[in-house]
Amino acid sequence: MKNNLPFVSIVIACRDEEKFIGKCLDSILAQNYPKEKIEVLVVDGISEDETKQIVRKYSKKHHFIKLLANPKKFTNFAFNVGLKASRGEIIMLMGAHAGYEKNYVSKCVKYLSAYDADNVGGIMKTLPRKKTLTAKAIAIVLSHPFGAGGSYFRIGSKKPRWVDTVFGGCYKREVFDKVGLFNENLIRSQDMEFNLRLKRSGGKILLAPEIVSYYYPKSRLEDFFIHNFKDGFWQTYEFKFTKKLYCLRHYIPLLFVISLLGTAIYSIFSEIFLWLFLLIFSLYFLVNFYFSAKITLEQGNWRYFFVMPFVFACRHIGHGFGSLIGVIKIFI
């Protein structure tokens, strides 16, 4: 049975991940997939902490773990460095600040074959990086439909379904021969853009809820806002390089911010726009507080009610403003 299993190359892009890379590698070592059928390529973006030293310790004990250098630092370059060095029939992309269930690799391989998919991923369970109330609230927001929209890999799914993108991804090697490598113009959203190319070429992307990973997001409100701002920026600015648009849900924060700014500016000249601004703001305020109150009751901790609205706002407004700046920069 082991001889019939495909060889899997796991590519991990990382930079300054000393707090998480060990946990990530431990979860890979705990996989029930035969180790002689795995290679782990950790592509380091010139880390300035102890990340490289930690990976070297693992590679000395386990010959299938290798450290590669990514002099250009960013994830898009790291993926391509790993892909070019990989030997596997199947390529898996993993995040450094994430952990994986022990059957993660075997389940990905199973579903890739059973559904004849080109890319397979699973459910990403978001866990707080710290025990603070804000860190817990951020984890909740990223798993809630009001915070994550229709991203099934974040909010979950009861059954396997065909989707636009997944977290990480387990690809057939021939996909990269057909579609190409990751776009090196894109500092972020390179996986979404690649999956869009894959689908447009006739490829199929499957999300299977049996496949589970654990993700640790930013724990401070200001860092969370900046992270969302950068995500939003690259979801629009990448149009300069790709000339491709995603589905509408990716641009709802942008439309929300434009509507607020537009009506606020024009309210100087017309009372109608003042009322429109107040209407939009009030509707958002009410929906935000409704979900915040609901989450507070579910958590059984009244303190969440004073944190959740701000975390949701950081998610929506941060992403929306980032997208707006991306649009402006395209024209500038």
C-alpha angles and dihedrals in degrees: 000000000000091000090057094054117101121247111253127208113201114201117197119187112202145161126177093352100141091134095055113020092082092053090047093052091045090056089051092049088052092057116123091221113107109269092217086064095054138075121185116206112192107194109200121202097213095287117207095203132058096290096111093046091052093049091048090055090054093046091054090056097038117040093200092064112085133180117222128184125239105191091181090060102210128109097244091059091043093056091052093047089053094045093052091050096043125106101188131119084218126043121206123191115207134181120235096222093054137084129214136215113250091251095047097109096040092048092049091051091046095052093042088060100035095053097032087233126165095215130019131190139158146211118313111211109204115219128185115260090213135021094249121121091242093052090051091048091051090052090051093049092052090054097043124093091231089055102033102031114200097341099132093189086063103037096034137237133233095217140020112281140176110251143174097246143352137204111272101337140220110232137187107242093235089064090075092047088055103037102027131230130309117294106259092201090070117082090183136015090036090133093052092049091048092050090049089055089047093053093045089054089056098265124145127225119200129197113201117188092208088070108082134185132169123228129196112205131192113299103204123073095230092049090048091052092049091048091053091044091056092046090051092046094055094045089066105023091057088069086079089067104029106030087214131125128207125219119293097261090070091062101044093098088052092051090047093053093044091051091051095046094041096051091042092055095044091046086077088068103031134032090213091067090049089058091045090052091050091047094051093044093046093049091051091045092052096045091046093050092045093057092039091054092046092051090047091056092046092051093045092222118112092203091073089069090068094047108036097068091056093047092051090048091051089052097048103033095039091053093043095050091046090052091049093052088048091055092047092049091053090060095040 
